């Protein structure tokens, strides 16, 4: 789906150089992917202090279990 956006040419060129991208499209795509990943990480941080763990939980033992 084609999209027309009015973006700063200087900013786009800086992104192309900073990311060593070949095209403006690659730079914008990479920037959007990083933005989305960053927002998802922020959502995960919102869980801090809200998840209860069992005191007897042993992650090493849980890894040793094989699904049946």
C-alpha positions as CSV (number, residue, x, y, z in Angstrom):
1,X,0.0,0.0,0.0
2,X,1.7,3.2,-1.1
3,X,2.0,6.0,1.4
4,X,3.0,9.6,0.9
5,X,4.6,11.2,3.9
6,X,6.2,14.6,4.4
7,X,9.4,13.7,6.1
8,X,12.5,15.8,6.7
9,X,15.0,15.0,4.0
10,X,17.9,15.8,6.3
11,X,16.6,13.4,8.9
12,X,16.1,10.7,6.4
13,X,19.6,11.1,5.0
14,X,21.0,11.0,8.6
15,X,19.1,7.8,9.2
16,X,20.4,6.3,6.0
17,X,24.0,7.1,6.9
18,X,23.6,6.1,10.6
19,X,22.1,2.7,9.8
20,X,24.3,2.2,6.7
21,X,21.2,1.6,4.6
22,X,21.2,1.5,0.8
23,X,17.8,3.3,0.4
24,X,15.5,5.7,2.2
25,X,12.9,3.0,2.3
26,X,15.2,0.6,4.2
27,X,16.1,3.4,6.7
28,X,12.4,4.2,7.4
29,X,11.5,0.5,7.6
30,X,14.3,-0.1,10.1
31,X,13.4,2.9,12.1
32,X,9.7,1.8,12.3
33,X,10.7,-1.7,13.4
34,X,12.9,-0.3,16.2
35,X,10.1,2.0,17.3
36,X,7.6,-0.9,17.5
37,X,10.1,-3.1,19.4
38,X,10.8,-0.3,21.8
39,X,7.1,0.2,22.5
40,X,6.6,-3.5,23.1
41,X,9.5,-3.5,25.6
42,X,7.8,-0.6,27.4
43,X,4.7,-2.7,27.7
44,X,6.7,-5.5,29.2
45,X,8.2,-3.2,31.8
46,X,4.7,-2.3,32.9
47,X,4.5,-5.9,34.3
48,X,7.3,-5.3,36.8
49,X,6.0,-5.9,40.3
50,X,2.6,-7.2,39.0
51,X,3.6,-10.8,38.4
52,X,3.6,-13.2,41.4
53,X,6.1,-16.1,41.5
54,X,6.0,-19.2,43.6
55,X,8.8,-19.3,46.2
56,X,9.6,-22.9,45.3
57,X,9.8,-22.3,41.6
58,X,13.0,-23.8,40.1
59,X,13.6,-22.6,36.5
60,X,16.4,-25.2,36.0
61,X,14.1,-28.0,36.9
62,X,11.4,-26.6,34.6
63,X,13.8,-26.5,31.7
64,X,14.6,-30.2,32.2
65,X,11.0,-31.1,31.8
66,X,10.2,-32.4,28.3
67,X,6.7,-31.9,26.8
68,X,4.8,-35.1,26.2
